[in-house]
Every structure is written in C-alpha cells, then in structure tokens.
Amino acid sequence: VSTEDQKFTLQEVLDTFKICLSENKEVLLEHYVAGWRGLVRFMNSLGSVFSFISKDAVSKIQILVNLMKGEGGANYLTIQSMVKYEMDNQLVDLTKKGSFPESGCRTLLRLHRALRWLELFLERLRTSTDDSKTSAMCSEAYNESLAQYHPWIIRKAAGTAFWYLPGRAVFFDVMNVGSPEQVIHLLASGPEQRADRFGVAKRSAGSGNWLDMDTAFNDTVFAPGGTCARQEALSR
Ligand SMILES: CCCCCCCCCCCCC/C=C/[C@@H](O)[C@H](COP(=O)(O)O)NC(=O)CCCCCCCCCCCCCCC
C-alpha cells in the first residue's frame, strides 16, 4: 500500500476543499483541483462503469491545471482572479459558443455543479438507513442538481450507471474513515460541529463548512452585476 493510498480518506478530501477558502474568502484553485483529484480517486475505486463520468471530471481538472501552468498562470491563483482575468480579456464565451470552449470559468462552473450533487448525495447517505438504496439517493441528488444542465442522452447514461452503484456499506467502507457511526459523524451537518471535529479553530472567514467556498464562488460568478452574472450564457 502506497502512502497515497493510506491518505485516501473522505475526511482528507473534504479537508482539502475546506482549505480552498482563503482568509479573505477567495477560493484557491490549487486546493480546489487537489480536492477534485481526491474525488476522482473515489470514483475510480467504485468501478469502471463510472469511468465515463470520471473521465469528464479528469479532463476538466486538466483544463484548469493547464491554465494554472500556462502563460497566464499567475492569474489562476484563485477563482476570483481567474474570473476577473478571463472576463477582462474576453476569454469566456458569453454570447456565442465555440471560441473559448475551455475557459476556466466555464470549466469550473461545471465542476462546481457536480460538487452540489456530491453535497446532496452525502447528505442523503448520512440520513439513510441500512436498507436505503444508493442508486435512489444518487439519482435524487442528480435530479436536483446536475441533471437540469444535462441533455437527455447524458441523463440516460447517468441513470443507467447509477444502477451499478455499490451499496451503502461499500460507500461507507470506501470513505475509509472508520465505522458507519464515524462516517455519519463526519457527514453530520452543523458546520460548527464539523469545524470542531476537524480540529479547525473557528475562523473569521467562515463557518468551516467544506462548501463554504460555494458562497465565495457564487458571489463572484453569479452575483447580479458580478463578473460572470450571465450564468445562462456560460451554460451553453
Ligand atoms: C460515484 C458515482 C458517481 C456519480 C456521479 C453523479 C454525477 C453524474 C454526472 C454524469 C456526467 C456524465 C459525464 C459528462 C458530462 C458532461 O457532458 C458535462 C458537461 O460538460 P461539457 O459542457 O463540457 O460537455 N459535465 C459535467 O456536468 C461535469 C460532471 C462531472 C461529474 C463528476 C462527478 C463527481 C463525483 C464524485 C464522486 C465521489 C464519490 C465519493 C463518495 C464517497
């Protein structure tokens, strides 16, 4: 077992997302990408039927990594600086599709919607019972989040893949955080508790929720008059 594998716990991945948020509420892309890498590893450990999903995530992560490493890399330190840079330089397709299909804004928006799915799914797992069906929890979470942005054919493929999801026990096991009770504890809502549990001192910059960056992200990307107010356009 490599060191990498030993570190493979859900807690670690959620922690990585938590440290995305800087003191001044900016979202650090490096940690965001690292968090996503962790999620992809979870997905891959769940079986190859999900590979079309993880491939899409991987290629989107790669787009961000390339931008971070590229010539304009200095602008890709935080989501906020990325959005500003791409908008100021008209690097985002807002009016028509096709010139910048790989902008950071567009890519991040898609990844971020998937995190919303994960949040809903984990919440269902937390409150589920032994005989709850993961496929049902997964598709409910999907229908409430990503599905509305996906065309019929993707929804169909996703729906089929969900039938092959392992059961609740396997999910808990794969998370690698201990007993089901410990998993539930980890997933427990209540940012306050979670902050304590993670041994994180209460921070001025937020409640300590691993999705706190959501607020920062939404403020930047979707705020009326914000840099990317036209989410619709980005969705194309
Ligand atoms: C482990 C089960 C995984 C269930 C994942 C539920 C989400 C299903 C998403 C189906 C996406 C199908 C792939 C294609 C998507 C793209 O068309 C579409 C649009 O992109 P485009 O505009 O460039 O074309 N892409 C997206 O919306 C981004 C999708 C990214 C999906 C990543 C899902 C992350 C799941 C993380 C699983 C971690 C499980 C951990 C549990 C312990």
The ligand as a Tripos MOL2 file, in Angstrom:
@<TRIPOS>MOLECULE
LIG
   42    41     1     0     0
SMALL
NO_CHARGES

@<TRIPOS>ATOM
      1 C1        -19.6570    7.5030   -7.7320 C.3       1 LIG1
      2 C2        -20.8100    7.7610   -8.5410 C.3       1 LIG1
      3 C3        -20.6340    8.9320   -9.3670 C.3       1 LIG1
      4 C4        -21.9370    9.5950   -9.5970 C.3       1 LIG1
      5 C5        -21.7350   10.8930  -10.2520 C.3       1 LIG1
      6 C6        -23.0170   11.6480  -10.3480 C.3       1 LIG1
      7 C7        -22.9680   12.6730  -11.3710 C.3       1 LIG1
      8 C8        -23.3280   12.1380  -12.7260 C.3       1 LIG1
      9 C9        -22.7890   13.0230  -13.7580 C.3       1 LIG1
     10 C10       -22.9060   12.4500  -15.1510 C.3       1 LIG1
     11 C11       -21.9160   13.1600  -16.0220 C.3       1 LIG1
     12 C12       -21.6940   12.4500  -17.3170 C.3       1 LIG1
     13 C13       -20.4160   12.8480  -17.9970 C.3       1 LIG1
     14 C14       -20.4910   14.0030  -18.9540 C.2       1 LIG1
     15 C15       -20.7730   15.2060  -18.5710 C.2       1 LIG1
     16 C16       -20.6580   16.4250  -19.4160 C.3       1 LIG1
     17 O1        -21.4820   16.3980  -20.5420 O.3       1 LIG1
     18 C17       -20.9910   17.5880  -18.5300 C.3       1 LIG1
     19 C18       -20.9780   18.8940  -19.2730 C.3       1 LIG1
     20 O2        -19.6960   19.1560  -19.7250 O.3       1 LIG1
     21 P1        -19.4980   19.8090  -21.1790 P.3       1 LIG1
     22 O3        -20.3710   21.0290  -21.2270 O.co2     1 LIG1
     23 O4        -18.0310   20.1180  -21.2810 O.co2     1 LIG1
     24 O5        -19.9410   18.7650  -22.1690 O.co2     1 LIG1
     25 N1        -20.0460   17.5780  -17.4320 N.am      1 LIG1
     26 C19       -20.3890   17.8630  -16.1710 C.2       1 LIG1
     27 O6        -21.5110   18.2510  -15.8610 O.2       1 LIG1
     28 C20       -19.3480   17.6680  -15.0810 C.3       1 LIG1
     29 C21       -19.6060   16.3250  -14.4720 C.3       1 LIG1
     30 C22       -18.5540   15.9210  -13.5120 C.3       1 LIG1
     31 C23       -19.0270   14.7020  -12.7660 C.3       1 LIG1
     32 C24       -18.1860   14.4370  -11.5970 C.3       1 LIG1
     33 C25       -18.8920   13.6430  -10.5540 C.3       1 LIG1
     34 C26       -18.0830   13.6760   -9.2770 C.3       1 LIG1
     35 C27       -18.4590   12.6000   -8.3710 C.3       1 LIG1
     36 C28       -17.5380   12.4210   -7.2120 C.3       1 LIG1
     37 C29       -17.8000   11.0730   -6.6370 C.3       1 LIG1
     38 C30       -17.2240   10.8890   -5.3210 C.3       1 LIG1
     39 C31       -17.9300    9.8520   -4.5590 C.3       1 LIG1
     40 C32       -17.4180    9.8520   -3.1730 C.3       1 LIG1
     41 C33       -18.2580    9.0860   -2.2600 C.3       1 LIG1
     42 C34       -17.5090    8.5970   -1.1520 C.3       1 LIG1
@<TRIPOS>BOND
     1     1     2 1
     2     2     3 1
     3     3     4 1
     4     4     5 1
     5     5     6 1
     6     6     7 1
     7     7     8 1
     8     8     9 1
     9     9    10 1
    10    10    11 1
    11    11    12 1
    12    12    13 1
    13    13    14 1
    14    14    15 2
    15    15    16 1
    16    16    17 1
    17    16    18 1
    18    18    19 1
    19    18    25 1
    20    19    20 1
    21    20    21 1
    22    21    22 2
    23    21    23 1
    24    21    24 1
    25    25    26 1
    26    26    27 2
    27    26    28 1
    28    28    29 1
    29    29    30 1
    30    30    31 1
    31    31    32 1
    32    32    33 1
    33    33    34 1
    34    34    35 1
    35    35    36 1
    36    36    37 1
    37    37    38 1
    38    38    39 1
    39    39    40 1
    40    40    41 1
    41    41    42 1
@<TRIPOS>SUBSTRUCTURE
     1 LIG1         1 GROUP 0 **** ****
